[in-house]
Amino acid sequence: MVSATTTTEVPAPGAAARLLRDVFGHSSFRGHQAEVIEHVAGGGNGIVLMPTGGGKSLCYQIPALLRAGTGVVISPLIALMEDQVTAVRELGIRAAFLNSSIDLAAQREVARAYTAGELDLLYIAPERLTAPGTLDLLRRGRVALFAIDEAHCVSQWGHDFRPDYLGLGVLAEHWPAVPRVALTATATEATRREIAERLGPARLFVSSFDRPNIRYRIEPKSAVRDQLVRFIRGEHPGECGIVYALARRTTEELAAHLRGNGIHALAYHAGMDADARRQAQREFLLDDAVTIVATIAFGMGIDKPDVRFVAHVDLPKSVEGYYQETGRAGRDGEPADAWMAYGLADVVRLRHLIAQSGGDSAHQRGAQARLDAMLALCETPDCRRANMLAYFGERIEPCGNCDTCLAPPLTWDGTEAAQKLLSTVVRLDRERRQRYGAGQIVDILRGKLTPRVSANRHDKLSTWGIGADLGDSEWRAVVRQLLARGDLAIAADGHGVLVATDRSWEVLRGERGIMLRRDLAPVRPKAPRGPSGAGRGGVATASGADVVQSPDDLELFEALRRLRGATARERGVPAYVVFHDSTLRELVARRPATEAALAEVPGIGKAKLEAYGEAVLALIATAGQTPGAVLDPGVAQSGQ
């Protein structure tokens, strides 16, 4: 088992690098990891902004191992602590969690282990931290550091505020000399400032938020269920993914629809029985080819590296939420897709939810501003990645790996169309004292003589039929984009009716032109491409080289996957906890023949070398001897 390597507060030179190699199986740090680790291990406080999959966990795990005592990790979701603890235990790290999901006897054992100095890491939920007795327990042991994971939850203006996080101020009060490190993958400038205010003086470490392996794609919503089926079956058959929807009922209906189309899909939402939720999450973690259809109740802290796609069938409420949710794809650095279908009804629904949410005007303005930024991302004719990163204060050149870069959308002068639409909205309001939603406005513009039009004599309006040159979907796209730009608004009465804004009059008076994006057919690449992996025809190493191309290579790769799966089932852990796919690819590329060579493969530290080395070497030894004769994983496990 791993234990703290020193009894002082200053780690020995090179100690962090040795832990990285021996425990985690990696030869070098990424980005700001080394700086953060040195700073925190030396007793400094830090705020770490690092993209999902960027290695935030190492920024507190290694300092906790370097410092005397136990690293206390504040983690927001009880359901995920077990998975986090399982993963680090596989590395030989002594870890436990303390929350209401374990019985009293188990809680006492964890408390005993902590006070006896037998834990390297202790995971606690924020509400547990402030419960009576927890602070007393922590005082009876030695705390190496405090790590506040998903630290954006501390911000009242953030997208995922958790009131329990406000109690974390007691850490500085009771343990002023113990370093605190707050970590998040999503924080605007305002959220960063609030984190710093609540946690006290700290050094800020900001990494690039860019995830270049993820391709961002947004298309107009039509028959969204069929769109989703085409996307999954056409581009990600037999692969793991997450589909997000706003409503609980939608998750269940959509999961059933996917199953009816031959896709292994499960629903997950907060209204399900706790056992059913745990079972769905467990199957998702253990299975290499399951699609989970969920509300945003699913996902925070999910560390499954081989999620190949994240899809949204409803518009997220904020860019922060969208970034965090899509960031659950491709954590292994290999190509992944972030796909979304979005339409006018999404805008109407979210505007209404904000209007009905209660709270003070400042809260509503904040929610509205976050939605406006999300709409701007959906409607931009420019690079989506550049638009999204600009929201977090980062500037990049066009990425070449989003739909607007791969197939730049056409723009058109929509000034006249906007004037026609806005004039209809204004005339109905002023002349008839009537307000309507987009459907009725479009019928008037297109000159459709529906019963509703006849009953209200809308065919007598001066704007009747003046928009017959555009189709229904084109007019709805105009409405959608005007809403996104603030040139049109939705009334707060909950009926989705359209109203003019101050900006509308600038357009009507001809003071400002309107350039609109023309919806195109969806981008449908034949195979994922990215900086870190091959297409579907081969398997790439972590370095990006396409090396697994021959039948023998593919046969060995699949045999290693079967060995990994059998081992994972035997140990009751997710397959990626045994080995990531990237490690399997390196094994195929390098084909190590000795234990020393195996120890050099990224992702294989001492604990995994001891646990799985013999079986892996036996399996590789049979590769290439006789075509098609790779040793059966069951035999390899026995070492015979």
Secondary structure, 3 states (H helix, E strand, C coil): CECCCCCCCCCCCCHHHHHHHHCCCCCCCCCCHHHHHHHHHCCCCEEEECCCCCCCCHHHHHHHHHCCCEEEEECCCHHHHHHHHHHHHCCCECEEEECCCCCHHHHHHHHHHHHCCCCCEEEECHHHHCCCCHHHHHHHCCEEEEEECCHHHHCCCCCCCCHHHHHHHHHHHHCCCCCEEEEECCCCHHHHHHHHHHHCCCEEEECCCCCCCEEEEEEECCCHHHHHHHHHHHHCCCCEEEEECCCHHHHHHHHHHHHHCCCCEEEECCCCCHHHHHHHHHHHHHCCCCEEEECCCCCCCCCCCCEEEEEECCCCCCHHHHHHHHCCCCCCCCCEEEEEEECHHHHHHHHHHHHCCCCCHHHHHHHHHHHHHHHHHHHCCCCHHHHHHHHCCCCCCCCCCEHHHHCCCCEEECHHHHHHHHHHHHHHHHHHCCCCCHHHHHHHHHCCCCHHHHHCCHHHCCCCCCCCCCCHHHHHHHHHHHHHHCCCEECCCCCCCEECCHHHHHHHCCCCCCEEECCCCCCCCCCCCECCECCCCCEECCCCCEEECCHHHHHHHHHHHHHHHHHHHHHCCCHHHHCCHHHHHHHHHHCCCCHHHHHCCCCCCHHHHHHHHHHHHHHHHHCCCCCCCCCCHHHHHHCC
